[in-house]
Amino acid sequence: MSRVPPPWPPVEVETAHRHPDAPPPGTKFGPHYAHCFGCGDEVEHGLHLQTEAGEGTAIHAQFTVTEAHQGAPGLAHGGLLACAFDEALGVTVGQQLRRPAVTGRLETDFLAPVPVGSTLHIVGTLDGIAGRKVYASAEGRLDAPDGPLALRARALFVIVDFRHFVEHGRAEDLRAVAENPSLLRQSRFDINP
Ligand SMILES: CCCCCCCCCCCC(=O)SCCNC(=O)CCNC(=O)[C@H](O)C(C)(C)COP(=O)(O)OP(=O)(O)OC[C@H]1O[C@@H](n2cnc3c(N)ncnc32)[C@H](O)[C@@H]1OP(=O)(O)O
């Protein structure tokens, strides 16, 4: 079977520019929500993905695969690896564009097994925008920023209004955030920049 992926982005796009208020390269973001499985600091067996701003529209992310992340014995579960890319790409879109967006589509190529104990180094970048559609992609390397290539991912994010989260989120979790806003670890950004 051919491993040549279809053209990307799949539609005509405009260049995605880093928002003028996006944090400078090297800025560490920390978790965006305490209970986020991808980055939350209150999720015991979560991925605890660490992210920081890179050059241009890039984001650098990493997480270490633990015993709690296994699929086959001693190997990371593919769904959790895809989760790491969803999170890393979500941060790429959210932080570099400063717009709220949700994943519409995520495709992942698993190129090499990822053992427990390894650290995955992910770089995500914006590939273009077409209306509300934002295209982004990422690569993940094993144990070093220039380590062996283990995964590639491509995603479509769709820009949404903040109402999306209020209308669809479970009431008790929204109430918990209203009562304790520090659960949202990062302040909201302007949705009409
Ligand atoms: C502080 C910062 C930290 C930020 C840190 C953030 C980190 C978060 C990390 C995790 C991110 C997530 O997991 S987010 C959670 C997982 N994702 C979700 O729950 C999304 C569930 N899906 C939805 O709610 C909806 O389907 C939407 C919002 C994606 C789209 O619905 P809509 O608003 O009605 O818009 P709709 O017209 O359908 O779609 C808009 C355009 O996108 C296209 N489109 C939509 N979905 C697809 C698709 N799967 N494949 C192809 N194309 C698609 C449509 O054809 C259309 O194109 P055209 O007609 O305009 O050409």
Ligand as a Chemical Component Dictionary entry (heavy atoms), coordinates in Angstrom:
data_LIG
# 
_chem_comp.id                   LIG 
_chem_comp.type                 NON-POLYMER 
_chem_comp.pdbx_formal_charge   0 
_chem_comp.three_letter_code    LIG 
# 
loop_
_chem_comp_atom.comp_id 
_chem_comp_atom.atom_id 
_chem_comp_atom.alt_atom_id 
_chem_comp_atom.type_symbol 
_chem_comp_atom.charge 
_chem_comp_atom.model_Cartn_x 
_chem_comp_atom.model_Cartn_y 
_chem_comp_atom.model_Cartn_z 
_chem_comp_atom.pdbx_ordinal 
LIG C1  C1  C 0 -5.747  29.274 25.617 1  
LIG C2  C2  C 0 -5.655  28.404 24.363 2  
LIG C3  C3  C 0 -5.478  26.967 24.623 3  
LIG C4  C4  C 0 -6.091  26.138 23.589 4  
LIG C5  C5  C 0 -5.871  24.713 23.868 5  
LIG C6  C6  C 0 -6.888  23.833 23.238 6  
LIG C7  C7  C 0 -6.492  22.414 23.324 7  
LIG C8  C8  C 0 -7.620  21.532 22.934 8  
LIG C9  C9  C 0 -7.106  20.284 22.390 9  
LIG C10 C10 C 0 -8.133  19.324 21.961 10 
LIG C11 C11 C 0 -9.067  19.789 20.887 11 
LIG C12 C12 C 0 -10.278 18.942 20.900 12 
LIG O1  O1  O 0 -10.230 17.782 21.212 13 
LIG S1  S1  S 0 -11.754 19.651 20.494 14 
LIG C13 C13 C 0 -12.953 18.401 20.916 15 
LIG C14 C14 C 0 -13.185 17.395 19.791 16 
LIG N1  N1  N 0 -13.951 18.016 18.705 17 
LIG C15 C15 C 0 -15.277 18.245 18.847 18 
LIG O2  O2  O 0 -15.898 17.958 19.862 19 
LIG C16 C16 C 0 -15.950 18.878 17.661 20 
LIG C17 C17 C 0 -17.293 18.226 17.405 21 
LIG N2  N2  N 0 -17.833 18.749 16.135 22 
LIG C18 C18 C 0 -18.537 19.905 16.121 23 
LIG O3  O3  O 0 -18.844 20.482 17.167 24 
LIG C19 C19 C 0 -18.939 20.417 14.777 25 
LIG O4  O4  O 0 -19.016 19.374 13.824 26 
LIG C20 C20 C 0 -17.950 21.525 14.263 27 
LIG C21 C21 C 0 -17.916 22.712 15.230 28 
LIG C22 C22 C 0 -16.536 20.960 14.073 29 
LIG C23 C23 C 0 -18.451 22.009 12.893 30 
LIG O5  O5  O 0 -19.835 22.296 12.992 31 
LIG P1  P1  P 0 -20.443 23.673 12.470 32 
LIG O6  O6  O 0 -19.978 24.798 13.331 33 
LIG O7  O7  O 0 -21.924 23.458 12.334 34 
LIG O8  O8  O 0 -19.789 23.909 11.059 35 
LIG P2  P2  P 0 -19.898 23.072 9.684  36 
LIG O9  O9  O 0 -20.574 23.963 8.705  37 
LIG O10 O10 O 0 -20.384 21.686 9.890  38 
LIG O11 O11 O 0 -18.339 22.947 9.319  39 
LIG C24 C24 C 0 -17.578 24.102 9.013  40 
LIG C25 C25 C 0 -16.717 23.756 7.810  41 
LIG O12 O12 O 0 -15.821 22.717 8.213  42 
LIG C26 C26 C 0 -16.019 21.551 7.384  43 
LIG N3  N3  N 0 -15.893 20.374 8.208  44 
LIG C27 C27 C 0 -16.381 20.168 9.432  45 
LIG N4  N4  N 0 -16.057 18.965 9.884  46 
LIG C28 C28 C 0 -15.351 18.359 8.904  47 
LIG C29 C29 C 0 -14.720 17.081 8.753  48 
LIG N5  N5  N 0 -14.751 16.163 9.704  49 
LIG N6  N6  N 0 -14.054 16.835 7.605  50 
LIG C30 C30 C 0 -13.997 17.765 6.614  51 
LIG N7  N7  N 0 -14.558 18.987 6.698  52 
LIG C31 C31 C 0 -15.248 19.272 7.815  53 
LIG C32 C32 C 0 -17.418 21.702 6.831  54 
LIG O13 O13 O 0 -17.546 20.998 5.606  55 
LIG C33 C33 C 0 -17.512 23.203 6.622  56 
LIG O14 O14 O 0 -16.809 23.545 5.451  57 
LIG P3  P3  P 0 -17.323 24.726 4.465  58 
LIG O15 O15 O 0 -18.743 24.361 4.114  59 
LIG O16 O16 O 0 -17.240 25.982 5.282  60 
LIG O17 O17 O 0 -16.379 24.675 3.320  61 
# 
loop_
_chem_comp_bond.comp_id 
_chem_comp_bond.atom_id_1 
_chem_comp_bond.atom_id_2 
_chem_comp_bond.value_order 
_chem_comp_bond.pdbx_ordinal 
LIG C1  C2  SING 1  
LIG C2  C3  SING 2  
LIG C3  C4  SING 3  
LIG C4  C5  SING 4  
LIG C5  C6  SING 5  
LIG C6  C7  SING 6  
LIG C7  C8  SING 7  
LIG C8  C9  SING 8  
LIG C9  C10 SING 9  
LIG C10 C11 SING 10 
LIG C11 C12 SING 11 
LIG C12 O1  DOUB 12 
LIG C12 S1  SING 13 
LIG S1  C13 SING 14 
LIG C13 C14 SING 15 
LIG C14 N1  SING 16 
LIG N1  C15 SING 17 
LIG C15 O2  DOUB 18 
LIG C15 C16 SING 19 
LIG C16 C17 SING 20 
LIG C17 N2  SING 21 
LIG N2  C18 SING 22 
LIG C18 O3  DOUB 23 
LIG C18 C19 SING 24 
LIG C19 O4  SING 25 
LIG C19 C20 SING 26 
LIG C20 C21 SING 27 
LIG C20 C22 SING 28 
LIG C20 C23 SING 29 
LIG C23 O5  SING 30 
LIG O5  P1  SING 31 
LIG P1  O6  DOUB 32 
LIG P1  O7  SING 33 
LIG P1  O8  SING 34 
LIG O8  P2  SING 35 
LIG P2  O9  DOUB 36 
LIG P2  O10 SING 37 
LIG P2  O11 SING 38 
LIG O11 C24 SING 39 
LIG C24 C25 SING 40 
LIG C25 O12 SING 41 
LIG C25 C33 SING 42 
LIG O12 C26 SING 43 
LIG C26 N3  SING 44 
LIG C26 C32 SING 45 
LIG N3  C27 SING 46 
LIG N3  C31 SING 47 
LIG C27 N4  DOUB 48 
LIG N4  C28 SING 49 
LIG C28 C29 SING 50 
LIG C28 C31 DOUB 51 
LIG C29 N5  SING 52 
LIG C29 N6  DOUB 53 
LIG N6  C30 SING 54 
LIG C30 N7  DOUB 55 
LIG N7  C31 SING 56 
LIG C32 O13 SING 57 
LIG C32 C33 SING 58 
LIG C33 O14 SING 59 
LIG O14 P3  SING 60 
LIG P3  O15 DOUB 61 
LIG P3  O16 SING 62 
LIG P3  O17 SING 63 
# 
